Amino acid sequence: MLSYLAEFEQYFGPLRLFRYLTLRAAFAGMTALGIGFIVGPWLFAKLRLLRAKQAFRGEDEVGELAELHASKAQTPTMGGLMICVSVLGSAVLWARPNVYVYTALTIYLGLTVIGFLDDYLKVTKANSKGLPGRWKLCGQALLTGIALLLLLTVPESAAKMRELWVPFYKEVVLSEMSLWMLAPFLFLILAGSSNAINLTDGVDGLAIGCTVTVALAYAIMAYAAGNAIIADYLFISFIPGVGELGVVCAALLGASLAFLWYNSHPAEVFMGDTGSLALGGLIGMIAFMVHQPLTLIIVGGIFVMEAGSVILQVGSFKMRQKRIFRMSPIHHHFELKGWHENKVVIRFWILSLIFAMAGLATLKLR
């Protein structure tokens, strides 16, 4: 919205600065941070007043972990609402509207609604079940269809969004994916990324801290993909207009930092599925639109580790009746090994930063 102020530079010269993507991204991050600090305390007080407490599994289900997390029983959930308000408010102000921005924010808002319904059921029924998994998948499938409808019916994006690019290769692998390939591919990205962050959100500050590094990496990737000179130099896909997603990523970065302020140990609030499902979907959608979906496996290495540990644990138990880890997701394994929660989180943050840098390196290694 504010980008249009550049059209009035003839009346006031400094308004031309609003043309610059980097400046708007910086202001988007600061705006989201400010909104978070303004909205957060009020929202969290309301959540405490409404007794919107996180529902934890009992000792009969998780054993020793229930005792380790007993002090968290009164902590409110649904803090993802603060992130949503911050990201949407900042992105609307600073991003120049186009199909990529509309699609990203639509998917983010849709997944926030699904996550909110899940958290609402958990709170009102006072159990950890929430929305059945099949309904979450149905919602993610519906949003996949909406995203494709938006992207494939607009000439600006229709042809580019059918292309498939992979890391370490300087040419497009498939120049025109069929709808029968594109739909399941995007669904796997959305469902996989949203559920992976959901699994990571198990200890104070872990998921949101890792989201910071991933958002920063994709802000850089979006800027590069939207700049013809940089894209040509790096041999990556040039997508006109997609650089505006860098502004959305910057807003996500600022909102995540604001939430981390309150979610760091000991957490004053949890993001709940309201936050984790939506954050994963937003990141996955952005990765798809900047033609870096497979790079997300590297950049979001922590999320892959968390989801992979669950798959391995379940598979091993069903096939061999033996567990690989003391508990999955893997952060709980380290907790039960005696690592303090803070040690788990900080070490995973370090790994997340390393993964993000490795993902950015793939832009040049082609």
RONUMI-752391 format. One record per residue: residue in three letters; x, y, z of N, C-alpha, C in turn. Coordinates in steps of 0.02 Angstrom, whole numbers, plus 50000, padded with zeros to 5 digits. Each point is the difference from the previous one (the first is absolute). Last residue first. Example, Ala and Ser with C-alpha at 12.3 -4.5 7.8 and 13.67 -1.06 7.14 Angstrom:
BEGIN
> residuo;n_xx;n_yy;n_zz;ca_xx;ca_yy;ca_zz;c_xx;c_yy;c_zz
> ser;50642;49888;50354;50042;50059;50003;49961;50055;50037;
> ala;50015;49714;49996;49955;50059;50000;50045;50060;50000;
// end
This chain:
BEGIN
> residuo;n_xx;n_yy;n_zz;ca_xx;ca_yy;ca_zz;c_xx;c_yy;c_zz
> arg;51300;48784;49564;49959;49973;49946;50045;49981;49941;
> leu;49999;50127;50247;50029;49934;49981;49956;49967;49948;
> lys;49938;50209;50097;50061;50009;49960;50028;49934;49977;
> leu;49804;50009;50134;49987;50048;49948;50060;50009;49953;
> thr;50004;49866;50200;49978;49965;49940;49983;50048;49943;
> ala;50057;50075;50221;50059;49982;49959;49980;49964;49936;
> leu;49839;50053;50168;50018;50058;49960;50060;49986;49954;
> gly;49934;49832;50152;49949;50009;49949;50015;50060;49955;
> ala;50138;49962;50186;50012;49948;49949;49949;50006;49944;
> met;49973;50140;50184;50059;50021;49961;50015;49949;49945;
> ala;49829;49945;50151;49980;50058;49960;50057;50024;49955;
> phe;50043;49828;50158;49959;49976;49944;49979;50057;49954;
> ile;50113;50057;50197;50046;49965;49954;49961;49974;49939;
> leu;49875;50095;50172;50039;50052;49966;50048;49969;49950;
> ser;49879;49855;50137;49955;50032;49953;50036;50055;49961;
> leu;50114;49891;50176;49993;49957;49942;49956;50032;49947;
> ile;50017;50112;50202;50065;50001;49966;49997;49958;49937;
> trp;49813;49994;50140;50005;50065;49966;50065;50004;49961;
> phe;49971;49815;50138;49959;49993;49939;49999;50066;49961;
> arg;50108;49999;50207;50038;49958;49953;49961;49990;49935;
> ile;49894;50117;50174;50056;50039;49973;50041;49959;49950;
> val;49818;49893;50113;49977;50054;49956;50059;50036;49968;
> val;50043;49830;50162;49970;49972;49939;49984;50056;49951;
> lys;50072;50066;50210;50055;49971;49962;49975;49970;49934;
> asn;49842;50081;50157;50036;50055;49967;50058;49974;49957;
> glu;49877;49844;50133;49960;50027;49945;50037;50055;49962;
> his;50148;49819;50125;49951;50051;50021;49966;50027;49938;
> trp;50098;49749;50009;50015;50068;49979;49947;50048;50027;
> gly;49997;49756;50028;50027;50042;50053;50020;50070;49978;
> lys;49885;49812;49882;50070;49981;50011;50033;50043;50053;
> leu;49781;50043;49924;49999;49941;50042;50070;49972;50012;
> glu;49974;50186;49855;49976;50019;50067;50003;49940;50048;
> phe;50047;49963;49774;50056;50031;50035;49980;50024;50069;
> his;49833;49907;49865;50050;49949;50012;50058;50029;50039;
> his;49831;50142;49919;49981;49966;50062;50050;49945;50018;
> his;50023;50114;49795;50019;50044;50055;49981;49970;50067;
> ile;49943;49890;49792;50067;49988;50026;50020;50047;50056;
> pro;49738;49933;49958;50055;50023;49959;50066;50002;50037;
> ser;49926;49818;50084;50002;50045;49942;49943;50052;50009;
> met;50162;49829;50168;49935;50028;49983;50009;50043;49938;
> arg;50168;49853;50066;49963;49995;50063;49930;50028;49991;
> phe;50112;49901;49783;50012;50055;50046;49962;49988;50065;
> ile;49986;49835;49837;50068;50025;49985;50019;50054;50051;
> arg;49826;49783;50035;50005;50071;49988;50073;50019;49986;
> lys;49843;49764;49960;50055;50031;50036;50003;50074;49981;
> gln;49862;49820;49901;49979;50008;50069;50057;50027;50044;
> arg;49993;49967;49754;50044;49960;50043;49980;49999;50073;
> met;49872;50112;49820;50033;49945;49966;50039;49954;50046;
> lys;49885;50197;50079;49950;49958;49966;50032;49939;49968;
> phe;50137;50163;50105;49958;49966;50050;49949;49953;49967;
> ser;50142;50133;49863;50039;49949;50036;49957;49962;50050;
> gly;49904;50183;49883;50014;49944;49956;50037;49944;50035;
> val;49959;50200;50118;49937;49964;49988;50012;49939;49956;
> gln;50184;50142;50038;49978;49970;50063;49937;49957;49989;
> leu;50085;50126;49818;50044;49944;50017;49976;49964;50063;
> ile;49888;50197;49937;49988;49948;49950;50041;49937;50016;
> val;50036;50191;50132;49934;49971;50014;49985;49943;49952;
> ser;50197;50123;49968;50005;49960;50061;49934;49967;50018;
> gly;50010;50153;49817;50032;49936;49985;50005;49955;50061;
> ala;49922;50222;50024;49950;49958;49967;50028;49931;49985;
> glu;50150;50154;50094;49945;49988;50047;49948;49953;49969;
> met;50182;50074;49866;50022;49954;50054;49942;49981;50046;
> val;49960;50163;49838;50006;49934;49968;50022;49949;50052;
> phe;49995;50223;50066;49932;49976;49992;49999;49930;49968;
> ile;50206;50109;50020;49975;49982;50066;49929;49971;49995;
> gly;50103;50087;49803;50027;49936;50022;49975;49977;50068;
> gly;49950;50184;49822;49960;49980;50058;50022;49933;50027;
> val;50118;50085;49816;49991;50060;50042;49961;49983;50064;
> ile;50026;49827;49839;50064;50019;50030;49991;50058;50048;
> ile;49815;49922;49882;50024;49941;50037;50066;50016;50035;
> leu;49901;50156;49852;49971;50002;50067;50022;49941;50042;
> thr;50047;50022;49767;50051;50030;50043;49975;50005;50072;
> leu;49856;49932;49826;50042;49945;50023;50057;50025;50044;
> pro;49850;50159;49902;49964;49956;50047;50044;49944;50027;
> gln;50025;50221;49857;50049;49968;50045;49965;49952;50048;
> his;49906;50167;49833;50033;49944;49967;50057;49970;50041;
> val;49835;50172;50062;50066;50026;49979;50041;49945;49966;
> met;49781;49951;50083;49993;50055;49953;50066;50030;49978;
> phe;49988;49820;50163;49974;49978;49936;50001;50058;49949;
> ala;50058;50048;50222;50052;49958;49969;49978;49977;49931;
> ile;49843;50113;50131;50051;50046;49975;50055;49961;49965;
> met;49836;49875;50107;49971;50035;49943;50050;50048;49969;
> gly;50060;49887;50200;49996;49954;49944;49974;50034;49937;
> ile;50001;50124;50199;50068;49989;49977;50001;49953;49939;
> leu;49793;50036;50104;50024;50062;49969;50070;49991;49972;
> gly;49906;49822;50125;49968;50008;49935;50024;50062;49963;
> gly;50075;49963;50220;50027;49950;49954;49971;50006;49931;
> leu;49915;50139;50169;50068;50018;49984;50031;49952;49950;
> ala;49784;49952;50086;50000;50056;49954;50070;50021;49979;
> leu;49969;49829;50163;49974;49978;49936;50005;50055;49947;
> ser;50062;50056;50224;50047;49954;49967;49975;49976;49932;
> gly;49866;50153;50143;50062;50027;49973;50040;49951;49958;
> thr;49798;49935;50101;49983;50064;49968;50061;50031;49968;
> asp;50014;49809;50139;49992;49985;49929;49979;50062;49961;
> gly;50129;50058;50221;49948;49952;49984;49999;49984;49925;
> met;50140;50155;50150;49968;50019;49936;49942;49953;49983;
> phe;50075;50065;50255;50018;49954;49947;49965;50022;49936;
> val;50088;50138;50237;49946;49981;49955;50027;49949;49950;
> glu;50135;50084;50171;49940;50033;50025;49939;49980;49959;
> ala;50246;49864;50048;49953;50031;49954;49940;50031;50036;
> pro;50258;49973;50092;49936;49962;50002;49946;50037;49961;
> his;50161;49992;49864;49992;49965;50065;50009;50047;50059;
> ser;49904;50089;49762;50063;49973;50025;49990;49973;50070;
> asn;49832;50117;49869;49999;49927;49998;50065;49968;50025;
> tyr;49957;50240;49976;49953;49974;50049;50001;49923;50005;
> trp;50139;50114;49844;50010;50038;50062;49957;49971;50057;
> leu;49977;49925;49776;50053;49966;50038;50014;50035;50066;
> phe;49849;50097;49845;49971;49943;50036;50052;49963;50041;
> ala;50073;50178;49866;49956;50026;50052;49970;49942;50040;
> leu;50128;49945;49813;50043;50026;50054;49958;50027;50057;
> ser;49887;49929;49808;50029;49943;50035;50044;50022;50058;
> ala;49910;50162;49853;49947;49972;50042;50027;49941;50042;
> gly;50145;50096;49840;49986;50047;50055;49949;49973;50048;
> leu;50044;49872;49805;50059;50003;50043;49988;50045;50061;
> leu;49837;49992;49831;50000;49938;50040;50058;49999;50048;
> ala;49993;50175;49847;49946;50008;50050;49996;49939;50045;
> ala;50147;49988;49822;50026;50047;50050;49948;50013;50054;
> cys;49937;49869;49816;50047;49963;50043;50029;50045;50055;
> val;49863;50100;49838;49959;49956;50042;50045;49961;50048;
> val;50106;50129;49840;49969;50045;50049;49957;49959;50048;
> gly;50095;49890;49819;50052;50017;50047;49974;50046;50055;
> leu;49868;49943;49815;49996;49950;50053;50057;50009;50050;
> glu;49988;50129;49802;49957;50026;50053;49991;49950;50057;
> gly;50116;49948;49795;50041;50032;50052;49959;50029;50057;
> val;49914;49904;49794;50003;49956;50058;50044;50028;50056;
> gly;49959;50101;49776;49951;50014;50052;50006;49957;50062;
> pro;50103;49908;49773;49982;50070;50012;49945;50008;50053;
> ile;50186;49809;49968;49927;50003;50003;49980;50072;50015;
> phe;50223;49827;49926;49978;50070;50009;49925;50003;49995;
> ser;50180;49791;50068;49940;50023;49964;49985;50073;50017;
> ile;50255;49918;50013;49937;49978;50031;49942;50030;49961;
> phe;50253;50031;49982;49968;49947;49960;49939;49970;50036;
> leu;50147;50192;50064;49998;49939;50040;49972;49940;49961;
> tyr;50013;50219;49899;50067;49986;50026;50003;49932;50036;
> asp;49791;50084;49925;50041;49979;49943;50070;49981;50023;
> ala;49853;50088;50161;49977;49934;49978;50042;49974;49942;
> ile;50039;50219;50078;50024;49950;50048;49980;49930;49978;
> ile;49921;50178;49868;50074;49998;49998;50027;49945;50046;
> ala;49764;50046;49996;50023;49970;49937;50076;49992;49999;
> asn;49832;49995;50212;50047;50048;49971;50033;49968;49940;
> gly;49846;49886;50148;49964;50056;49971;50044;50052;49968;
> ala;50084;49806;50116;49958;49975;49945;49963;50056;49965;
> ala;50133;50050;50192;50042;49978;49944;49958;49978;49941;
> tyr;49889;50056;50200;50031;50060;49971;50041;49982;49939;
> ala;49911;49824;50125;49947;50035;49964;50028;50063;49967;
> met;50145;49877;50138;49984;49963;49938;49946;50035;49959;
> ile;50056;50088;50212;50056;50009;49954;49985;49966;49933;
> ala;49848;49967;50172;49997;50071;49981;50055;50015;49949;
> tyr;49995;49788;50099;49954;50007;49944;49987;50073;49981;
> ala;50143;49951;50185;50027;49967;49940;49954;50010;49940;
> leu;49927;50076;50211;50055;50042;49975;50028;49970;49935;
> ala;49836;49877;50114;49971;50060;49970;50054;50045;49971;
> val;50070;49811;50121;49969;49980;49936;49970;50060;49965;
> thr;50088;50030;50216;50054;49988;49952;49972;49981;49932;
> val;49844;50034;50175;50037;50062;49987;50053;49988;49947;
> thr;49878;49817;50089;49963;50037;49948;50036;50064;49982;
> cys;50078;49871;50180;50020;49971;49935;49964;50034;49943;
> gly;49938;50064;50215;50070;50019;49989;50026;49974;49934;
> ile;49784;49938;50073;50001;50069;49977;50071;50025;49988;
> ala;49965;49778;50085;49972;50008;49933;50007;50072;49975;
> leu;50079;49955;50224;50033;49960;49949;49974;50015;49930;
> gly;49930;50093;50226;50042;50037;49955;50030;49961;49943;
> asp;49904;49863;50203;49998;50073;49998;50050;50029;49950;
> val;49903;49756;49954;50034;50030;50057;50006;50075;49988;
> gly;49888;49865;49842;49989;49959;50059;50035;50026;50063;
> asp;49962;50031;49726;49976;50044;50053;49984;49960;50063;
> thr;50064;49899;49792;50058;50032;50031;49980;50042;50060;
> leu;49838;49894;49860;50035;49950;50041;50059;50031;50037;
> asn;49881;50136;49849;49955;49981;50054;50033;49949;50046;
> ile;50108;50060;49803;50008;50052;50051;49954;49986;50059;
> ala;49980;49852;49822;50067;49995;50027;50012;50054;50054;
> asn;49798;49998;49874;50001;49948;50051;50069;49992;50032;
> ser;49974;50153;49822;49958;50022;50056;50001;49948;50056;
> ser;50118;49951;49798;50031;50055;50038;49959;50021;50060;
> gly;49913;49830;49855;50062;49979;50032;50031;50055;50042;
> ala;49805;50045;49872;49985;49955;50056;50064;49981;50036;
> leu;50025;50134;49807;49960;50035;50051;49989;49956;50062;
> ile;50112;49904;49814;50040;50055;50028;49962;50033;50057;
> leu;49889;49834;49877;50053;49970;50041;50043;50054;50033;
> phe;49837;50071;49846;49968;49974;50061;50052;49970;50047;
> leu;50069;50070;49786;49989;50057;50045;49967;49977;50065;
> phe;50031;49835;49837;50066;50027;50020;49991;50057;50049;
> pro;49809;49901;49898;50027;49960;50055;50068;50026;50024;
> ala;49905;50121;49817;49956;50000;50059;50027;49957;50057;
> leu;50112;50007;49784;50008;50061;50039;49959;49999;50065;
> met;49985;49827;49834;50063;49996;50037;50007;50059;50048;
> trp;49814;49987;49862;49999;49937;50038;50065;49989;50038;
> leu;49974;50183;49849;49962;50012;50061;49999;49938;50045;
> ser;50210;50029;49839;49928;49993;49991;49965;50013;50067;
> met;50238;50111;49926;49970;49944;50037;49925;49998;49987;
> glu;50211;50114;49872;49927;50005;50006;49973;49937;50033;
> ser;50236;50038;49971;49976;50068;49983;49925;50008;50006;
> leu;50199;49848;50124;49939;49992;49963;49972;50069;49986;
> val;50213;49999;50083;49995;49928;49990;49938;49982;49960;
> val;50160;50230;49998;49935;49975;50022;49996;49925;49984;
> glu;50243;50099;50044;49947;50005;49950;49934;49974;50029;
> lys;50214;49995;50116;49992;50069;49977;49946;50009;49947;
> tyr;50055;49839;50229;49991;49993;49928;49981;50068;49972;
> phe;50025;49947;50237;50063;49978;49969;49995;49992;49924;
> pro;49766;49998;50133;50065;50026;50021;50057;49969;49960;
> val;49760;50024;49882;50029;49961;50055;50067;50029;50020;
> trp;49747;50064;49862;50072;50011;50008;50024;49959;50060;
> leu;49772;50025;49824;50031;49964;50056;50075;50011;49998;
> glu;49756;50130;49901;50069;49978;49992;50024;49964;50063;
> arg;49786;50112;49965;50000;49931;49976;50071;49972;49993;
> met;49946;50228;50062;49985;49955;50055;49995;49926;49979;
> lys;50039;50182;49841;50057;49991;50046;49986;49949;50054;
> ala;49826;50066;49845;50052;49960;49969;50057;49985;50048;
> ala;49818;50136;50080;49976;49936;49976;50056;49956;49972;
> ser;49998;50237;50093;50033;49944;50035;49986;49932;49969;
> glu;49917;50215;49912;50063;50019;50031;50038;49940;50029;
> pro;49773;49987;49913;50054;49995;49949;50069;50014;50029;
> val;49794;49896;50137;50027;50066;49989;50059;49995;49952;
> thr;49882;49810;50085;49951;50039;49961;50022;50072;49987;
> leu;50122;49833;50132;49995;49976;49931;49950;50038;49957;
> leu;50044;50044;50239;50062;50005;49963;49994;49983;49927;
> leu;49812;49986;50154;50026;50068;49998;50060;50005;49954;
> leu;49910;49788;50038;49951;50040;49963;50025;50072;49993;
> leu;50123;49851;50133;50010;49987;49928;49951;50040;49958;
> ala;49978;50015;50234;50065;50028;49979;50011;49990;49925;
> ile;49811;49900;50098;49992;50073;49997;50064;50033;49975;
> gly;50004;49767;50040;49959;50016;49942;49992;50075;49991;
> thr;50107;49925;50193;50043;49986;49942;49962;50018;49936;
> leu;49882;50009;50199;50043;50059;49992;50049;49990;49942;
> leu;49862;49819;50058;49958;50055;49975;50043;50062;49987;
> ala;50104;49817;50104;49986;49985;49929;49959;50056;49968;
> gln;50041;50012;50231;50062;50013;49962;49991;49987;49926;
> gly;49822;49945;50143;50009;50073;49998;50062;50019;49960;
> cys;49962;49772;50040;49949;50026;49954;50006;50076;49992;
> leu;50136;49896;50160;50023;49984;49932;49951;50025;49947;
> lys;49938;50020;50225;50056;50044;49987;50025;49990;49928;
> trp;49838;49854;50078;49971;50065;49985;50054;50052;49987;
> arg;50062;49782;50065;49973;49999;49931;49968;50067;49982;
> gly;50088;49963;50222;50051;50009;49949;49972;50002;49929;
> pro;49853;50082;50214;50025;49937;49971;50048;50013;49942;
> leu;49972;50174;50202;49969;49987;49935;50028;49935;49972;
> gly;50038;50010;50256;49987;50054;49954;49965;49978;49937;
> lys;50125;49895;50212;49981;49972;49934;49988;50055;49949;
> ser;50061;50004;50247;50051;50016;49949;49981;49975;49931;
> asn;49834;50091;50211;50041;49942;49983;50046;50019;49942;
> ala;49809;50131;50105;50052;49986;50049;50036;49934;49986;
> lys;49820;50129;49880;49990;49930;50021;50053;49977;50050;
> thr;50005;50221;49912;49931;49991;50024;49988;49929;50025;
> val;50213;50057;49905;49988;50039;50060;49931;49985;50029;
> lys;50063;49900;49795;50043;49975;50054;49985;50035;50066;
> leu;49893;50075;49804;49973;49936;50021;50041;49970;50057;
> tyr;50079;50197;49902;49936;50014;50035;49970;49935;50025;
> asp;50194;49990;49864;50015;50023;50069;49936;50011;50040;
> asp;49975;49944;49773;50032;49945;50035;50013;50018;50073;
> leu;49920;50167;49857;49947;49951;50014;50028;49941;50040;
> phe;50155;50159;49922;49959;50027;50054;49944;49952;50019;
> gly;50135;49947;49814;50036;49992;50063;49961;50026;50060;
> ile;49911;50035;49785;50000;49928;50015;50035;49988;50067;
> val;50005;50220;49921;49932;49981;50019;49996;49926;50019;
> thr;50202;50081;49913;49990;50027;50068;49930;49981;50025;
> leu;50054;49949;49779;50030;49952;50047;49995;50025;50072;
> gly;49923;50145;49829;49961;49939;50001;50026;49948;50049;
> leu;50122;50200;49963;49939;50014;50038;49957;49937;50004;
> tyr;50194;49987;49869;50018;50010;50070;49938;50011;50043;
> ile;49975;49986;49767;50017;49934;50028;50016;50007;50074;
> thr;49963;50199;49885;49938;49961;50001;50013;49932;50032;
> leu;50183;50143;49962;49961;50022;50057;49933;49962;50005;
> ala;50145;49955;49815;50034;49984;50063;49957;50017;50060;
> thr;49921;50061;49785;49998;49928;50011;50032;49981;50067;
> tyr;50006;50227;49930;49932;49979;50015;49997;49925;50016;
> val;50206;50087;49926;49984;50023;50068;49930;49978;50020;
> tyr;50065;49954;49782;50041;49961;50046;49986;50019;50073;
> val;49897;50118;49818;49971;49933;50008;50040;49959;50051;
> asn;50017;50259;50036;50000;49962;49938;49976;49929;50016;
> pro;50053;50262;50129;49954;49944;49987;50011;49969;49932;
> arg;50185;50113;50161;49961;50023;49942;49955;49942;49979;
> ala;50089;50039;50257;50009;49962;49938;49957;50030;49944;
> trp;49995;50091;50227;50064;50011;49967;50011;49961;49935;
> leu;49794;50001;50149;50027;50068;49998;50058;50008;49952;
> val;49903;49787;50041;49951;50042;49964;50027;50071;49994;
> ala;50125;49849;50130;50004;49984;49929;49953;50043;49958;
> ser;49994;50019;50238;50062;50027;49972;50004;49988;49925;
> gly;49816;49908;50119;49999;50073;50004;50061;50031;49967;
> leu;49988;49763;50016;49950;50027;49954;50001;50077;50000;
> val;50140;49890;50155;50021;49986;49932;49952;50032;49950;
> ser;49946;50015;50230;50061;50037;49985;50021;49992;49928;
> val;49817;49875;50084;49982;50071;49996;50061;50041;49980;
> cys;50037;49771;50038;49957;50011;49942;49984;50074;49991;
> ile;50117;49930;50193;50043;49996;49941;49960;50016;49937;
> met;49882;49983;50200;50041;50060;50000;50046;50002;49939;
> leu;49868;49809;50038;49958;50056;49978;50041;50065;49997;
> gly;50087;49796;50089;50010;50010;49929;49957;50055;49971;
> gly;49989;49911;50226;50041;50060;49990;50016;50013;49927;
> met;49869;49819;50123;49973;50041;49947;50039;50065;49990;
> thr;50003;49878;50244;50018;49982;49932;49966;50048;49951;
> pro;50084;50003;50282;49948;50005;49948;50028;49982;49931;
> thr;50078;49905;50248;50021;50046;49948;49947;50003;49944;
> gln;50011;49857;50204;49958;50060;50003;50017;50050;49945;
> ala;50120;49789;50029;49929;49984;49995;49955;50062;49998;
> lys;50250;49958;50020;49972;50036;49942;49924;49995;49997;
> ser;50149;49887;50160;49996;50072;50016;49968;50040;49944;
> ala;50048;49763;49980;49944;50013;50045;49990;50074;50013;
> his;50165;49862;49863;49961;50056;49974;49941;50019;50044;
> leu;50151;49820;50055;50044;50054;49979;49962;50062;49977;
> glu;49881;49802;50056;50027;50032;50060;50045;50059;49982;
> ala;49914;49868;49827;49945;50035;50032;50024;50037;50062;
> leu;50147;49854;49883;49993;50066;49969;49944;50041;50031;
> glu;50044;49769;50058;50042;50049;50034;49993;50070;49972;
> gly;49817;49847;49906;50045;49981;50055;50036;50058;50031;
> val;49825;49978;49817;50068;50023;49986;50049;49989;50057;
> glu;49765;49924;50004;50017;50002;49928;50073;50016;49988;
> asp;49903;49991;50220;49987;49934;49971;50018;49997;49926;
> glu;50009;50204;50124;50057;49957;50014;49991;49930;49971;
> gly;49863;50196;49877;50013;49979;50069;50060;49954;50006;
> arg;49951;50207;49817;49988;49929;50009;50022;49980;50071;
> phe;49912;50252;49943;50058;49956;49997;49979;49927;50009;
> ala;49895;50258;49922;49983;49933;50026;50059;49954;49991;
> gln;49984;50281;50030;50022;49944;49959;49980;49934;50033;
> lys;49855;50225;50046;50061;49965;50019;50016;49943;49952;
> ala;49842;50217;50039;50015;49962;49939;50066;49964;50009;
> arg;49853;50154;50145;50027;49935;50020;50011;49954;49939;
> leu;49929;50238;50018;49955;49950;49972;50021;49929;50017;
> leu;50136;50181;50067;49934;50013;50029;49950;49948;49978;
> arg;50214;49999;49903;50003;49976;50069;49932;50008;50035;
> leu;50020;50085;49784;50003;49927;49998;50004;49970;50070;
> lys;50009;50235;49975;49933;49975;49984;49999;49924;50000;
> ala;50206;50104;50028;49960;50011;50060;49929;49974;49989;
> phe;50146;50000;49818;50018;49947;50047;49961;50006;50066;
> leu;49974;50168;49832;49972;49936;49978;50014;49945;50051;
> trp;50096;50214;50038;49926;50003;50005;49969;49932;49983;
> pro;50235;50024;49973;49980;50001;50071;49924;50001;50010;
> gly;50083;50006;49767;50015;49942;50040;49976;50002;50073;
> val;49993;50182;49829;49942;49955;50004;50012;49943;50050;
> ile;50175;50158;49961;49940;50037;50020;49941;49953;50013;
> phe;50208;49918;49919;50010;50024;50068;49939;50039;50025;
> gly;49998;49921;49776;50003;49944;50047;50007;50023;50072;
> ile;50012;50158;49826;49931;49977;50009;49998;49943;50051;
> gly;50213;50079;49938;49963;50048;50041;49928;49978;50013;
> leu;50133;49870;49856;50027;49996;50067;49962;50047;50047;
> ala;49951;50009;49773;49973;49939;50029;50024;49991;50072;
> thr;50088;50181;49880;49929;50010;50012;49969;49939;50033;
> met;50225;49990;49928;49993;50042;50060;49926;50012;50018;
> gly;50049;49878;49803;50024;49964;50058;49990;50040;50064;
> ala;49951;50105;49797;49951;49947;50014;50020;49960;50062;
> phe;50149;50162;49915;49945;50031;50037;49945;49949;50016;
> ala;50180;49927;49869;50025;50019;50066;49944;50030;50042;
> ala;49951;49950;49777;50009;49938;50039;50024;50016;50071;
> arg;49983;50176;49844;49934;49978;50023;50004;49936;50040;
> leu;50198;50081;49905;49977;50046;50052;49932;49979;50027;
> thr;50092;49878;49821;50039;49989;50061;49976;50045;50056;
> leu;49908;50023;49781;49977;49940;50034;50035;49990;50067;
> tyr;49951;50235;49869;50053;49952;50013;49975;49942;50043;
> arg;49873;50199;49936;50007;49954;49944;50047;49942;50017;
> phe;49958;50187;50145;49951;49946;50007;50000;49953;49940;
> leu;50131;50202;50012;50031;49944;50037;49952;49941;50008;
> arg;49942;50215;49905;50024;49951;49952;50032;49939;50035;
> leu;49922;50200;50113;49950;49947;49993;50022;49946;49950;
> pro;50122;50209;50050;50017;49940;50038;49950;49943;49995;
> gly;49960;50221;49887;50052;49955;49973;50014;49936;50040;
> phe;49777;50146;49965;50046;49995;50058;50052;49946;49983;
> tyr;49848;50068;49834;49979;50049;50051;50046;50000;50061;
> gln;50029;49848;49821;50008;50066;49970;49979;50055;50049;
> glu;49974;49766;50049;50067;50026;50014;50010;50069;49969;
> phe;49808;49833;50016;49994;50072;50014;50068;50031;50014;
> glu;49962;49765;49960;49971;50033;49942;49996;50076;50009;
> ala;50070;49846;50173;50054;50018;49953;49974;50035;49939;
> leu;49859;49905;50168;50021;50069;50015;50056;50022;49953;
> tyr;49908;49776;50007;49970;50046;49951;50018;50073;50015;
> ser;50058;49818;50145;50045;50003;49942;49974;50050;49948;
> leu;49882;49935;50201;50042;50060;50005;50048;50006;49942;
> met;49860;49808;50006;49959;50060;50000;50043;50063;50000;
// end
